[in-house]
Amino acid sequence: MRDCLRIMLFLLGAGLWAEPVPAVVFRAVDLSPTEENRQYQRILTEMLQVELGNAGFQVLPDSAWRPLQEKRGLADQDLLDGEDALSLAAEAGAVLAVTGFYRVEDRQFVLEIKCYDVEARAFVQGVLKTGRLNLSMYNLLDGVVKELLPKVRLIGKAPALPGPAAVEQVTLRSPDEGMEVLLAGTQSVGTIQAGTLLLPPIPFPLGSTITVEKRKEGYHLSRESLLLETPVQEFKLKPLRPQTRWGTELNWSYGQLLGFGVAQRYYFKPDVSYAAAELYNYLQTNFSDSHPLFHHDLRLLYGGYLFTGPDSFFRLGWSTGVGLIMTYFTIPDQGVYWDFYLNLINASLELNYRRWLLYLRGEGKFGLGIGRNLLGLGWFNVANGPSPITVGFMWKW
C-alpha cells in the first residue's frame, strides 16, 4: 500500500488511504529586508502543516527533524536549497518535504512554496504568488496552500534520466537605486538596494532565459533578457533612461556659417512627442561690401519619432511647423522684410545618450510669399534662404 501511495496524485481528500504518508514542513523563511513582518513565518508554516494533515499526510513534528538540522549546522534559509532539504527530510524519515519563503518590501508580498519527493530526490510541485500587503493577505496565504496541495504527485522512485540542472543563485546589479524588478512583467521580486538584488531561490533550469522588467519613478520602463548559463550567476543590468520633459538646444545650419540657433523643447509624452520653439540668428555677407543682411528665423514645431523608443541609441525623428524670417539691411531706409513659411517636414537622425543627444536634421521649408518678403513663393534652399541641413546638440532634463 505504501509503494502504491507514492505514485498516486494526492488530492485534498487523500486521507481516505489506509496509511498516511510522512511529510515534513520546514519553517517558512522570511527574506524581507526588515523583520516587521516576521509573524507571517509562523502563520504560513502552520497553514501548510494543517492543510497537509487535512490532505491525509502524516506531518512529522519539529522534534523529528529540528535536532538533525542543528547537528548539521543548517540555517532555515539553507533548506530553501533542494539538496539540503531532501537530505534532511530523508534522514527524518519523510517521503514529502515542503519548503517556502516570503518577502515583503514596499507593501509588496512575494511568496513561494515548493514540494519535493524525498525518495525520488526530485522537485514535484511549486507555486509563486505576489500581492499587496493588506487585509486580504491571510486569504492569499490560504489560497496558495490550497492551490498547491491538490497538484502534488509523488514519483516513488528516481527517474531514469535526471531532470535539468537548476540555477542556485542569481544576483542582479544596477546603478538605479530603488528600482523595482519584476519577472515576466508581473511578479515583483524586490528592489535594488545598495546596488544589488538577490533573486529569490526560484528553480530556473540552466540554459533558460528569463525576462526582467525594470521600473522606477521618473524613468522609462525597460526589459532585459538574461541567459542563465551557470548555477551561480551575476548580471549587470543596463541603466534606466530618465524621462525627458524639457530639452535645451544649440544648433548650426549649413549655409549660414555666421550664425547660431537656440531652441527649447517641451515633451508632451516624455521622449515621444514634443513642441519646440526655435530661433536662428545669422549674418549674410560677401565680405566685399559694408552692408551685410541680418536674419532672425523664428519657428514653432511639433515633432516625434519613428520606429524607435527611448532606449534606442539611434532614433529617427520627424517634425513639422510654421516659421517667420525677419530680415533687415544695414543700408538706411530699407525697412524690414518678413518671409512667412511652412516647415512642412523635417527628418532627423539622433544619437541618443542618457542626458543629451546629437542630431542631424534635413529640413523642408516652403515660402508663402506673403506681404513684404524677399524669398517669394516656393521652396527655400541654400542659395536663396535658410539651409535645409542643421546639426545640433540638446541637453535633456
C-alpha positions in Angstrom: 0.0 0.0 0.0 2.8 2.4 0.8 4.5 1.9 -2.6 1.2 2.4 -4.3 0.7 5.7 -2.4 4.0 7.1 -3.7 2.8 7.1 -7.3 -0.7 8.5 -6.7 -1.9 12.0 -7.0 -2.7 13.3 -3.6 -5.9 15.3 -3.5 -7.3 17.1 -0.5 -9.4 14.0 0.3 -6.4 11.7 0.2 -6.9 11.0 3.9 -9.1 8.0 2.8 -6.0 5.9 2.1 -5.1 3.4 4.7 -1.6 4.5 5.5 -0.7 8.2 5.7 2.5 9.3 4.0 5.0 11.0 6.3 5.8 14.6 5.4 8.0 17.3 6.8 7.2 21.1 6.7 10.3 23.1 7.1 9.8 26.5 8.7 8.9 29.3 6.2 11.8 31.7 5.6 11.4 35.4 5.8 13.6 37.1 3.2 12.3 40.6 3.8 14.9 43.4 4.3 13.3 44.1 7.7 11.8 42.0 10.5 8.5 43.8 10.9 6.5 41.1 9.1 8.1 38.1 10.8 4.6 37.0 12.1 3.9 35.5 8.6 6.6 32.9 9.2 4.6 31.1 11.8 1.2 31.7 10.1 2.4 30.2 6.7 4.2 27.2 8.4 1.1 26.3 10.4 -1.2 26.7 7.4 1.0 24.2 5.5 1.0 21.7 8.4 -2.7 21.9 8.9 -3.6 21.5 5.2 -1.1 18.6 4.7 -2.8 16.9 7.6 -6.2 17.5 6.1 -5.0 16.1 2.8 -4.1 12.8 4.5 -0.3 13.2 5.1 1.3 12.4 8.4 3.1 15.7 9.3 6.2 15.0 11.4 6.7 17.2 14.4 9.6 19.6 14.6 11.3 17.3 17.1 11.7 14.7 14.3 14.0 17.0 12.2 15.0 20.1 14.2 17.8 18.3 16.1 19.1 16.9 12.9 19.1 20.4 11.4 21.1 21.8 14.3 23.5 18.9 14.2 24.3 19.6 10.5 24.6 23.4 11.2 21.9 24.3 8.7 20.1 27.6 8.9 16.4 27.8 7.9 17.4 29.6 4.7 19.8 26.7 3.8 16.7 24.5 3.5 15.5 26.5 0.5 18.2 24.6 -1.4 16.6 21.4 -2.7 19.6 19.2 -1.9 19.8 20.2 1.8 16.0 19.9 2.2 15.9 16.4 0.6 18.9 15.2 2.6 17.4 16.3 5.9 13.9 15.1 5.2 15.3 11.6 4.2 17.2 11.4 7.5 14.0 12.3 9.4 12.0 9.6 7.6 9.8 11.8 5.5 8.5 11.0 2.0 7.4 14.5 1.2 9.3 17.7 2.0 7.8 21.2 1.8 9.8 24.4 1.9 8.7 28.0 1.5 9.8 31.6 1.7 8.2 35.1 1.5 9.5 38.6 1.0 7.7 41.8 2.0 9.1 45.1 0.6 7.3 48.3 -0.1 4.0 46.8 0.8 4.5 44.1 -2.0 4.3 40.5 -0.9 6.2 37.7 -2.8 5.5 34.1 -1.7 6.9 30.7 -3.0 6.2 27.2 -1.8 8.0 24.1 -3.2 7.3 20.4 -2.7 9.9 17.6 -3.1 9.6 13.8 -3.4 12.3 12.6 -1.0 12.7 9.1 -2.3 12.9 10.3 -5.9 15.0 13.2 -4.8 13.0 15.4 -7.2 11.1 18.7 -7.2 7.5 17.8 -7.9 5.4 21.0 -7.5 5.7 24.6 -6.6 3.8 27.9 -6.7 4.9 31.5 -6.8 2.5 34.4 -6.0 2.6 38.1 -5.5 0.2 40.5 -3.9 -0.2 43.7 -1.9 0.3 43.6 1.9 -3.2 44.3 3.2 -6.2 42.7 5.0 -6.5 40.1 2.2 -3.1 38.6 3.0 -4.5 35.7 5.0 -6.8 34.8 2.1 -3.8 34.9 -0.2 -1.8 32.6 2.0 -4.7 30.2 2.5 -5.4 30.2 -1.2 -1.8 29.5 -2.2 -1.6 26.5 0.1 -4.9 25.0 -1.1 -4.0 25.6 -4.7 -0.7 23.8 -4.3 -1.6 20.5 -2.5 -4.0 19.0 -5.0 -1.2 19.2 -7.6 1.3 17.2 -5.6 2.3 13.9 -7.3 4.9 11.6 -5.7 7.1 9.8 -8.2 8.1 6.9 -5.9 11.5 6.2 -7.4 14.2 8.1 -9.1 13.5 8.8 -12.7 15.6 7.1 -15.3 17.1 10.4 -16.5 18.0 13.3 -14.2 16.0 16.5 -14.6 17.6 19.6 -15.9 20.1 21.2 -13.6 18.7 24.3 -11.9 20.1 27.7 -11.1 21.1 28.1 -7.5 21.7 31.9 -7.2 21.1 34.9 -9.4 22.4 38.3 -8.4 21.4 41.5 -10.2 23.5 44.7 -10.0 22.3 48.1 -11.2 23.2 51.8 -10.6 19.5 52.6 -10.4 18.9 52.5 -6.6 15.4 51.7 -5.6 14.5 50.2 -9.0 11.8 47.5 -8.8 12.4 44.3 -10.7 9.6 42.0 -12.0 9.8 38.6 -13.7 7.8 38.4 -16.9 6.4 41.8 -16.1 4.0 40.5 -13.4 5.8 39.1 -10.4 7.8 41.6 -8.3 10.9 40.0 -6.8 12.3 43.1 -5.0 14.1 46.3 -5.5 17.7 47.3 -6.0 19.3 48.1 -2.6 22.9 49.3 -2.3 23.2 48.4 -6.0 22.3 44.8 -5.6 19.3 42.4 -5.7 19.5 38.7 -4.9 16.7 36.9 -6.7 14.5 34.5 -4.7 15.6 30.9 -5.0 13.4 30.0 -8.0 14.5 26.8 -9.7 15.2 28.1 -13.2 16.7 25.4 -15.5 20.2 26.0 -16.6 20.2 27.3 -20.2 16.9 29.0 -19.9 16.3 32.7 -20.5 14.4 34.9 -18.1 13.0 38.4 -18.8 13.2 41.0 -16.1 11.2 44.2 -16.2 12.7 47.3 -14.6 10.6 50.1 -13.1 11.4 53.3 -11.3 9.6 56.6 -10.9 10.8 59.2 -13.3 12.5 56.7 -15.6 11.3 54.7 -18.7 10.2 51.1 -18.1 12.7 48.7 -19.6 13.1 45.0 -20.1 16.2 42.7 -20.4 16.5 39.0 -21.3 19.1 37.2 -19.2 20.6 33.8 -20.2 21.2 31.5 -17.2 24.4 29.6 -18.1 25.9 28.7 -14.6 24.4 27.7 -11.2 25.6 30.9 -9.6 25.4 33.9 -11.9 25.6 37.7 -11.7 24.3 40.2 -14.2 25.0 43.9 -14.5 21.7 45.5 -15.7 21.7 48.3 -18.2 20.9 51.7 -16.6 17.4 53.0 -17.0 16.7 56.0 -19.2 15.5 59.1 -17.4 12.2 60.5 -18.7 12.8 63.8 -20.6 10.3 66.6 -20.1 12.4 69.5 -21.4 15.3 69.9 -23.9 17.5 72.9 -24.4 19.3 73.0 -27.8 22.1 74.7 -29.6 22.3 74.3 -33.4 24.0 75.4 -36.5 22.8 75.3 -40.1 24.9 74.6 -43.2 24.9 77.6 -45.5 24.6 80.1 -42.6 28.2 79.9 -41.3 27.9 83.2 -39.5 25.1 82.2 -37.3 23.8 80.1 -34.4 20.5 78.8 -33.2 18.8 78.1 -29.8 15.7 76.1 -29.1 13.6 74.8 -26.3 11.6 71.6 -26.5 8.7 70.5 -24.2 7.8 66.8 -24.4 4.0 66.2 -24.0 4.9 62.5 -23.6 8.5 62.0 -22.3 10.9 61.3 -25.2 8.0 60.6 -27.5 6.2 63.7 -28.8 7.1 67.4 -28.3 6.6 71.0 -29.2 9.6 73.3 -29.9 10.3 77.0 -30.3 13.5 77.8 -32.3 15.4 81.0 -33.1 18.3 81.1 -35.6 20.2 84.3 -36.0 22.7 84.7 -38.8 24.6 87.3 -40.9 24.6 87.3 -44.7 27.6 89.0 -46.3 30.0 88.5 -49.2 32.7 90.4 -47.2 33.3 92.7 -50.2 30.9 95.5 -49.1 30.0 97.0 -45.8 26.2 96.4 -45.9 25.5 92.9 -44.6 22.0 91.5 -44.0 20.8 90.3 -40.7 18.3 87.4 -40.4 16.2 86.2 -37.5 14.5 82.9 -38.2 11.8 82.0 -35.7 9.7 78.9 -35.9 7.3 76.7 -33.9 7.5 72.9 -34.4 5.6 69.8 -33.4 7.6 66.5 -33.6 8.0 62.9 -32.7 9.8 59.7 -33.6 9.5 56.8 -36.0 10.1 53.1 -35.2 12.4 53.7 -32.2 11.8 54.0 -28.5 13.6 56.0 -25.7 16.1 53.1 -25.1 17.4 53.3 -28.7 20.8 54.8 -29.4 19.9 55.7 -33.0 16.5 57.4 -33.3 14.6 58.6 -36.4 12.7 61.7 -35.8 10.2 64.0 -37.7 8.8 67.5 -37.1 6.6 70.0 -38.8 5.5 73.5 -38.2 5.4 77.2 -39.2 8.1 79.9 -39.3 9.0 83.5 -40.0 12.3 85.0 -41.2 12.8 88.7 -40.3 15.4 90.4 -42.5 16.8 93.9 -42.2 19.6 95.8 -44.0 22.3 98.0 -42.7 21.5 100.4 -45.6 19.4 103.2 -44.2 15.7 103.4 -45.0 15.4 99.8 -46.4 13.0 98.7 -43.7 12.3 95.2 -42.5 11.2 92.2 -44.7 9.0 89.3 -43.4 9.1 85.9 -45.0 6.4 83.6 -43.7 6.9 79.9 -44.4 5.6 76.4 -43.7 8.1 74.0 -42.3 6.3 71.1 -44.0 8.5 68.2 -43.0 11.9 67.7 -41.2 13.6 64.4 -40.9 16.3 63.8 -38.3 18.8 61.2 -37.1 19.6 61.4 -33.4 22.4 59.9 -31.3 20.6 59.3 -28.1 22.5 59.4 -24.8 21.0 59.3 -21.3 21.2 63.1 -20.6 22.0 64.6 -24.0 21.7 63.9 -27.8 23.2 65.0 -31.1 21.2 65.3 -34.2 21.5 65.8 -37.9 18.3 67.3 -39.5 17.2 67.7 -43.0 14.6 70.5 -43.4 11.9 71.3 -46.0 10.7 74.9 -45.9 8.1 76.4 -48.3 7.8 80.2 -48.5 4.3 81.6 -48.7 5.2 84.9 -50.5 3.0 86.9 -48.2 3.4 90.7 -47.7 6.8 92.5 -47.9 9.1 89.5 -48.4 12.3 88.6 -50.1 12.2 84.9 -50.8 8.8 84.7 -52.6 6.6 81.7 -53.1 8.3 78.3 -53.3 10.8 76.0 -51.6 13.8 77.5 -49.8 17.3 76.3 -50.5 20.8 77.2 -49.6 21.0 79.7 -52.5 18.0 81.8 -51.6 17.3 81.2 -47.9 17.8 79.1 -44.8 19.7 75.9 -45.2 17.9 72.6 -45.3 20.6 70.9 -43.2 21.1 71.5 -39.4 23.3 69.9 -36.8 22.6 70.4 -33.1 23.2 69.4 -29.5 20.4 69.1 -26.9 20.6 68.7 -23.1 17.7 66.7 -21.7 16.2 67.5 -18.3 
